[in-house]
Amino acid sequence: LGKVISSSEQPHFLLTVAHYIYHLQSPALVLTSLGFLSSVSSLFPMSLLACLGQDAEALRDILIHRLESKTEATELKLAILKFFTACVKSQPGLIQLLLSDANHLLESVMDLLKNMQEDEGSSEQDVLHLYLVEFIYSLWSHDCSLAVTKLKQSKDFWTIISKPLFKNKRAVQSTTTVDYHQLNSKVNGFILRIISSEIFLLKQDQLDKALVTILESRFFDETY
Protein backbone atom coordinates (compact mmCIF):
# COMPACT_ATOMS: atom_id res chain seq x y z
CA LEU A 1 0.00 0.00 0.00
CA GLY A 2 2.16 2.88 1.23
CA LYS A 3 5.84 3.27 0.59
CA VAL A 4 7.47 2.38 3.90
CA ILE A 5 10.84 4.09 4.22
CA SER A 6 11.50 3.85 7.93
CA SER A 7 14.45 1.81 9.12
CA SER A 8 12.73 1.18 12.47
CA GLU A 9 11.26 -2.28 13.08
CA GLN A 10 8.42 -0.74 15.08
CA PRO A 11 7.51 2.61 13.49
CA HIS A 12 5.25 4.99 15.36
CA PHE A 13 1.55 4.64 14.53
CA LEU A 14 1.45 8.20 13.14
CA LEU A 15 4.39 7.39 10.87
CA THR A 16 2.43 4.44 9.49
CA VAL A 17 -0.53 6.76 8.84
CA ALA A 18 1.76 9.31 7.19
CA HIS A 19 3.12 6.70 4.78
CA TYR A 20 -0.28 6.58 3.07
CA ILE A 21 0.59 9.98 1.61
CA TYR A 22 2.66 8.00 -0.92
CA HIS A 23 -0.40 6.02 -2.03
CA LEU A 24 -1.30 6.88 -5.63
CA GLN A 25 -4.03 4.35 -6.42
CA SER A 26 -6.55 5.54 -3.81
CA PRO A 27 -6.81 9.34 -3.44
CA ALA A 28 -9.37 8.95 -0.65
CA LEU A 29 -6.81 7.10 1.46
CA VAL A 30 -4.35 9.98 1.10
CA LEU A 31 -7.03 12.52 2.05
CA THR A 32 -7.98 10.48 5.10
CA SER A 33 -4.34 10.27 6.15
CA LEU A 34 -3.83 14.02 5.85
CA GLY A 35 -7.10 14.78 7.60
CA PHE A 36 -6.14 12.54 10.50
CA LEU A 37 -2.68 14.10 10.80
CA SER A 38 -4.20 17.60 10.71
CA SER A 39 -6.57 16.67 13.54
CA VAL A 40 -3.79 15.11 15.62
CA SER A 41 -1.50 18.10 15.13
CA SER A 42 -4.25 20.47 16.29
CA LEU A 43 -5.85 18.53 19.13
CA PHE A 44 -3.09 16.61 20.88
CA PRO A 45 -0.06 18.10 22.69
CA MET A 46 2.55 15.94 21.02
CA SER A 47 5.40 16.48 18.58
CA LEU A 48 4.62 15.10 15.14
CA LEU A 49 8.24 15.70 14.19
CA ALA A 50 9.38 13.28 16.89
CA CYS A 51 6.79 10.72 15.79
CA LEU A 52 7.92 10.88 12.15
CA GLY A 53 11.58 10.53 13.09
CA GLN A 54 14.09 10.23 10.26
CA ASP A 55 11.28 9.97 7.71
CA ALA A 56 10.13 13.55 8.31
CA GLU A 57 12.24 15.12 5.56
CA ALA A 58 11.13 12.58 2.95
CA LEU A 59 7.49 13.16 3.90
CA ARG A 60 8.03 16.91 3.64
CA ASP A 61 9.42 16.50 0.14
CA ILE A 62 6.53 14.37 -1.12
CA LEU A 63 3.96 16.76 0.33
CA ILE A 64 5.55 19.78 -1.35
CA HIS A 65 5.96 17.83 -4.60
CA ARG A 66 2.29 16.87 -4.65
CA LEU A 67 1.25 20.41 -3.72
CA GLU A 68 3.08 21.98 -6.65
CA SER A 69 2.23 19.24 -9.16
CA LYS A 70 -0.07 20.37 -11.98
CA THR A 71 -1.64 16.92 -12.23
CA GLU A 72 -2.76 16.52 -8.63
CA ALA A 73 -6.40 17.08 -7.71
CA THR A 74 -7.32 20.36 -6.04
CA GLU A 75 -8.90 18.41 -3.18
CA LEU A 76 -5.51 16.93 -2.33
CA LYS A 77 -3.83 20.33 -2.42
CA LEU A 78 -6.47 21.66 -0.03
CA ALA A 79 -5.78 18.82 2.40
CA ILE A 80 -2.02 19.49 2.23
CA LEU A 81 -2.48 23.21 2.87
CA LYS A 82 -4.85 22.50 5.76
CA PHE A 83 -2.20 20.25 7.29
CA PHE A 84 0.51 22.88 6.83
CA THR A 85 -1.68 25.54 8.45
CA ALA A 86 -2.39 23.24 11.39
CA CYS A 87 1.36 22.71 11.79
CA VAL A 88 2.00 26.46 11.90
CA LYS A 89 -0.49 26.78 14.75
CA SER A 90 0.59 23.86 16.92
CA GLN A 91 3.67 22.05 15.56
CA PRO A 92 6.64 24.46 15.72
CA GLY A 93 9.21 21.73 15.12
CA LEU A 94 7.50 20.31 12.06
CA ILE A 95 6.72 23.68 10.49
CA GLN A 96 10.36 24.67 10.95
CA LEU A 97 11.31 21.55 9.00
CA LEU A 98 8.71 22.28 6.33
CA LEU A 99 10.09 25.78 5.86
CA SER A 100 13.77 24.81 6.05
CA ASP A 101 14.15 23.26 2.59
CA ALA A 102 15.65 26.38 1.00
CA ASN A 103 12.16 27.91 1.32
CA HIS A 104 10.90 25.50 -1.33
CA LEU A 105 7.46 25.43 0.30
CA LEU A 106 7.13 29.21 0.20
CA GLU A 107 8.16 29.28 -3.45
CA SER A 108 5.53 26.66 -4.26
CA VAL A 109 2.86 28.68 -2.45
CA MET A 110 3.79 31.84 -4.32
CA ASP A 111 3.82 30.00 -7.66
CA LEU A 112 0.30 28.73 -7.00
CA LEU A 113 -0.84 32.26 -6.17
CA LYS A 114 0.76 33.67 -9.32
CA ASN A 115 -0.85 31.03 -11.49
CA MET A 116 -4.24 31.89 -10.04
CA GLN A 117 -3.81 35.51 -11.09
CA GLU A 118 -3.65 34.48 -14.74
CA ASP A 119 -7.17 33.06 -15.04
CA GLU A 120 -10.60 33.73 -13.65
CA GLY A 121 -10.64 30.41 -11.88
CA SER A 122 -13.45 28.10 -10.81
CA SER A 123 -15.14 27.28 -7.53
CA GLU A 124 -12.32 24.83 -6.72
CA GLN A 125 -9.73 27.49 -7.49
CA ASP A 126 -11.55 29.95 -5.23
CA VAL A 127 -11.32 27.51 -2.33
CA LEU A 128 -7.64 26.85 -3.10
CA HIS A 129 -7.01 30.59 -3.07
CA LEU A 130 -8.64 30.81 0.35
CA TYR A 131 -6.46 28.02 1.78
CA LEU A 132 -3.30 29.58 0.35
CA VAL A 133 -4.04 32.99 1.85
CA GLU A 134 -5.03 31.42 5.18
CA PHE A 135 -1.71 29.57 5.30
CA ILE A 136 0.19 32.80 4.60
CA TYR A 137 -1.79 34.63 7.27
CA SER A 138 -0.99 31.89 9.80
CA LEU A 139 2.71 32.61 9.26
CA TRP A 140 2.10 36.26 10.17
CA SER A 141 -0.17 35.56 13.12
CA HIS A 142 2.20 33.00 14.67
CA ASP A 143 5.31 35.14 14.25
CA CYS A 144 7.18 32.96 11.75
CA SER A 145 9.51 35.87 11.10
CA LEU A 146 11.97 34.16 8.75
CA ALA A 147 9.16 32.83 6.55
CA VAL A 148 7.44 36.22 6.55
CA THR A 149 10.67 37.97 5.54
CA LYS A 150 11.21 35.48 2.72
CA LEU A 151 7.68 35.99 1.42
CA LYS A 152 8.05 39.77 1.44
CA GLN A 153 11.25 39.39 -0.56
CA SER A 154 9.35 37.50 -3.27
CA LYS A 155 8.89 39.50 -6.45
CA ASP A 156 5.59 41.42 -6.48
CA PHE A 157 4.45 39.77 -3.24
CA TRP A 158 2.27 42.65 -2.07
CA THR A 159 0.77 43.15 -5.52
CA ILE A 160 -0.10 39.48 -5.83
CA ILE A 161 -1.46 39.03 -2.32
CA SER A 162 -3.58 42.20 -2.40
CA LYS A 163 -5.00 41.81 -5.91
CA PRO A 164 -8.30 40.18 -4.81
CA LEU A 165 -9.11 43.33 -2.84
CA PHE A 166 -9.30 45.42 -5.99
CA LYS A 167 -10.29 43.08 -8.81
CA ASN A 168 -13.72 43.26 -10.40
CA LYS A 169 -16.03 40.53 -9.22
CA ARG A 170 -16.56 38.01 -11.97
CA ALA A 171 -19.96 36.89 -13.15
CA VAL A 172 -21.13 33.73 -11.43
CA GLN A 173 -24.11 31.46 -11.79
CA SER A 174 -26.94 32.13 -9.35
CA THR A 175 -26.50 28.69 -7.76
CA THR A 176 -22.93 29.51 -6.77
CA THR A 177 -23.23 33.24 -6.07
CA VAL A 178 -23.56 32.88 -2.30
CA ASP A 179 -20.61 30.48 -2.01
CA TYR A 180 -18.45 32.68 -4.23
CA HIS A 181 -19.13 35.84 -2.26
CA GLN A 182 -18.55 34.03 1.04
CA LEU A 183 -15.20 32.71 -0.18
CA ASN A 184 -14.26 36.11 -1.58
CA SER A 185 -15.08 37.78 1.74
CA LYS A 186 -12.94 35.26 3.66
CA VAL A 187 -10.01 35.74 1.26
CA ASN A 188 -10.24 39.51 1.60
CA GLY A 189 -10.48 39.18 5.36
CA PHE A 190 -7.21 37.24 5.61
CA ILE A 191 -5.49 39.68 3.23
CA LEU A 192 -6.57 42.68 5.29
CA ARG A 193 -5.35 40.95 8.45
CA ILE A 194 -1.94 40.40 6.86
CA ILE A 195 -1.71 44.05 5.83
CA SER A 196 -2.95 45.33 9.19
CA SER A 197 -0.48 43.08 11.04
CA GLU A 198 2.34 44.48 8.97
CA ILE A 199 1.25 48.07 9.66
CA PHE A 200 0.83 47.39 13.37
CA LEU A 201 4.20 45.68 13.84
CA LEU A 202 6.37 48.06 11.82
CA LYS A 203 6.97 51.79 11.80
CA GLN A 204 5.96 53.65 8.69
CA ASP A 205 9.54 54.05 7.48
CA GLN A 206 10.08 50.29 7.88
CA LEU A 207 7.21 49.21 5.65
CA ASP A 208 8.03 47.75 2.25
CA LYS A 209 7.86 50.39 -0.46
CA ALA A 210 5.62 48.15 -2.54
CA LEU A 211 3.09 47.94 0.31
CA VAL A 212 3.24 51.68 0.92
CA THR A 213 2.55 52.32 -2.76
CA ILE A 214 -0.49 50.06 -2.68
CA LEU A 215 -1.79 51.68 0.50
CA GLU A 216 -1.36 55.19 -0.85
CA SER A 217 -2.82 54.48 -4.29
CA ARG A 218 -5.66 52.20 -3.26
CA PHE A 219 -6.69 53.15 0.25
CA PHE A 220 -5.72 56.78 0.70
CA ASP A 221 -6.08 58.20 -2.79
CA GLU A 222 -9.32 60.19 -2.79
CA THR A 223 -9.60 59.90 -6.57
CA TYR A 224 -9.65 56.09 -6.48
C-alpha positions as CSV (number, residue, x, y, z in Angstrom):
1,L,0.0,0.0,0.0
2,G,2.2,2.9,1.2
3,K,5.8,3.3,0.6
4,V,7.5,2.4,3.9
5,I,10.8,4.1,4.2
6,S,11.5,3.9,7.9
7,S,14.4,1.8,9.1
8,S,12.7,1.2,12.5
9,E,11.3,-2.3,13.1
10,Q,8.4,-0.7,15.1
11,P,7.5,2.6,13.5
12,H,5.2,5.0,15.4
13,F,1.6,4.6,14.5
14,L,1.4,8.2,13.1
15,L,4.4,7.4,10.9
16,T,2.4,4.4,9.5
17,V,-0.5,6.8,8.8
18,A,1.8,9.3,7.2
19,H,3.1,6.7,4.8
20,Y,-0.3,6.6,3.1
21,I,0.6,10.0,1.6
22,Y,2.7,8.0,-0.9
23,H,-0.4,6.0,-2.0
24,L,-1.3,6.9,-5.6
25,Q,-4.0,4.3,-6.4
26,S,-6.5,5.5,-3.8
27,P,-6.8,9.3,-3.4
28,A,-9.4,8.9,-0.6
29,L,-6.8,7.1,1.5
30,V,-4.4,10.0,1.1
31,L,-7.0,12.5,2.1
32,T,-8.0,10.5,5.1
33,S,-4.3,10.3,6.2
34,L,-3.8,14.0,5.8
35,G,-7.1,14.8,7.6
36,F,-6.1,12.5,10.5
37,L,-2.7,14.1,10.8
38,S,-4.2,17.6,10.7
39,S,-6.6,16.7,13.5
40,V,-3.8,15.1,15.6
41,S,-1.5,18.1,15.1
42,S,-4.2,20.5,16.3
43,L,-5.8,18.5,19.1
44,F,-3.1,16.6,20.9
45,P,-0.1,18.1,22.7
46,M,2.5,15.9,21.0
47,S,5.4,16.5,18.6
48,L,4.6,15.1,15.1
49,L,8.2,15.7,14.2
50,A,9.4,13.3,16.9
51,C,6.8,10.7,15.8
52,L,7.9,10.9,12.2
53,G,11.6,10.5,13.1
54,Q,14.1,10.2,10.3
55,D,11.3,10.0,7.7
56,A,10.1,13.5,8.3
57,E,12.2,15.1,5.6
58,A,11.1,12.6,3.0
59,L,7.5,13.2,3.9
60,R,8.0,16.9,3.6
61,D,9.4,16.5,0.1
62,I,6.5,14.4,-1.1
63,L,4.0,16.8,0.3
64,I,5.6,19.8,-1.3
65,H,6.0,17.8,-4.6
66,R,2.3,16.9,-4.7
67,L,1.2,20.4,-3.7
68,E,3.1,22.0,-6.6
69,S,2.2,19.2,-9.2
70,K,-0.1,20.4,-12.0
71,T,-1.6,16.9,-12.2
72,E,-2.8,16.5,-8.6
73,A,-6.4,17.1,-7.7
74,T,-7.3,20.4,-6.0
75,E,-8.9,18.4,-3.2
76,L,-5.5,16.9,-2.3
77,K,-3.8,20.3,-2.4
78,L,-6.5,21.7,0.0
79,A,-5.8,18.8,2.4
80,I,-2.0,19.5,2.2
81,L,-2.5,23.2,2.9
82,K,-4.8,22.5,5.8
83,F,-2.2,20.2,7.3
84,F,0.5,22.9,6.8
85,T,-1.7,25.5,8.5
86,A,-2.4,23.2,11.4
87,C,1.4,22.7,11.8
88,V,2.0,26.5,11.9
89,K,-0.5,26.8,14.7
90,S,0.6,23.9,16.9
91,Q,3.7,22.1,15.6
92,P,6.6,24.5,15.7
93,G,9.2,21.7,15.1
94,L,7.5,20.3,12.1
95,I,6.7,23.7,10.5
96,Q,10.4,24.7,10.9
97,L,11.3,21.5,9.0
98,L,8.7,22.3,6.3
99,L,10.1,25.8,5.9
100,S,13.8,24.8,6.1
101,D,14.1,23.3,2.6
102,A,15.7,26.4,1.0
103,N,12.2,27.9,1.3
104,H,10.9,25.5,-1.3
105,L,7.5,25.4,0.3
106,L,7.1,29.2,0.2
107,E,8.2,29.3,-3.4
108,S,5.5,26.7,-4.3
109,V,2.9,28.7,-2.5
110,M,3.8,31.8,-4.3
111,D,3.8,30.0,-7.7
112,L,0.3,28.7,-7.0
113,L,-0.8,32.3,-6.2
114,K,0.8,33.7,-9.3
115,N,-0.9,31.0,-11.5
116,M,-4.2,31.9,-10.0
117,Q,-3.8,35.5,-11.1
118,E,-3.6,34.5,-14.7
119,D,-7.2,33.1,-15.0
120,E,-10.6,33.7,-13.6
121,G,-10.6,30.4,-11.9
122,S,-13.5,28.1,-10.8
123,S,-15.1,27.3,-7.5
124,E,-12.3,24.8,-6.7
125,Q,-9.7,27.5,-7.5
126,D,-11.6,29.9,-5.2
127,V,-11.3,27.5,-2.3
128,L,-7.6,26.8,-3.1
129,H,-7.0,30.6,-3.1
130,L,-8.6,30.8,0.4
131,Y,-6.5,28.0,1.8
132,L,-3.3,29.6,0.3
133,V,-4.0,33.0,1.9
134,E,-5.0,31.4,5.2
135,F,-1.7,29.6,5.3
136,I,0.2,32.8,4.6
137,Y,-1.8,34.6,7.3
138,S,-1.0,31.9,9.8
139,L,2.7,32.6,9.3
140,W,2.1,36.3,10.2
141,S,-0.2,35.6,13.1
142,H,2.2,33.0,14.7
143,D,5.3,35.1,14.2
144,C,7.2,33.0,11.7
145,S,9.5,35.9,11.1
146,L,12.0,34.2,8.7
147,A,9.2,32.8,6.5
148,V,7.4,36.2,6.6
149,T,10.7,38.0,5.5
150,K,11.2,35.5,2.7
151,L,7.7,36.0,1.4
152,K,8.1,39.8,1.4
153,Q,11.2,39.4,-0.6
154,S,9.3,37.5,-3.3
155,K,8.9,39.5,-6.5
156,D,5.6,41.4,-6.5
157,F,4.4,39.8,-3.2
158,W,2.3,42.7,-2.1
159,T,0.8,43.1,-5.5
160,I,-0.1,39.5,-5.8
161,I,-1.5,39.0,-2.3
162,S,-3.6,42.2,-2.4
163,K,-5.0,41.8,-5.9
164,P,-8.3,40.2,-4.8
165,L,-9.1,43.3,-2.8
166,F,-9.3,45.4,-6.0
167,K,-10.3,43.1,-8.8
168,N,-13.7,43.3,-10.4
169,K,-16.0,40.5,-9.2
170,R,-16.6,38.0,-12.0
171,A,-20.0,36.9,-13.1
172,V,-21.1,33.7,-11.4
173,Q,-24.1,31.5,-11.8
174,S,-26.9,32.1,-9.3
175,T,-26.5,28.7,-7.8
176,T,-22.9,29.5,-6.8
177,T,-23.2,33.2,-6.1
178,V,-23.6,32.9,-2.3
179,D,-20.6,30.5,-2.0
180,Y,-18.4,32.7,-4.2
181,H,-19.1,35.8,-2.3
182,Q,-18.6,34.0,1.0
183,L,-15.2,32.7,-0.2
184,N,-14.3,36.1,-1.6
185,S,-15.1,37.8,1.7
186,K,-12.9,35.3,3.7
187,V,-10.0,35.7,1.3
188,N,-10.2,39.5,1.6
189,G,-10.5,39.2,5.4
190,F,-7.2,37.2,5.6
191,I,-5.5,39.7,3.2
192,L,-6.6,42.7,5.3
193,R,-5.4,41.0,8.5
194,I,-1.9,40.4,6.9
195,I,-1.7,44.0,5.8
196,S,-2.9,45.3,9.2
197,S,-0.5,43.1,11.0
198,E,2.3,44.5,9.0
199,I,1.3,48.1,9.7
200,F,0.8,47.4,13.4
201,L,4.2,45.7,13.8
202,L,6.4,48.1,11.8
203,K,7.0,51.8,11.8
204,Q,6.0,53.7,8.7
205,D,9.5,54.1,7.5
206,Q,10.1,50.3,7.9
207,L,7.2,49.2,5.6
208,D,8.0,47.7,2.3
209,K,7.9,50.4,-0.5
210,A,5.6,48.2,-2.5
211,L,3.1,47.9,0.3
212,V,3.2,51.7,0.9
213,T,2.6,52.3,-2.8
214,I,-0.5,50.1,-2.7
215,L,-1.8,51.7,0.5
216,E,-1.4,55.2,-0.8
217,S,-2.8,54.5,-4.3
218,R,-5.7,52.2,-3.3
219,F,-6.7,53.2,0.2
220,F,-5.7,56.8,0.7
221,D,-6.1,58.2,-2.8
222,E,-9.3,60.2,-2.8
223,T,-9.6,59.9,-6.6
224,Y,-9.7,56.1,-6.5
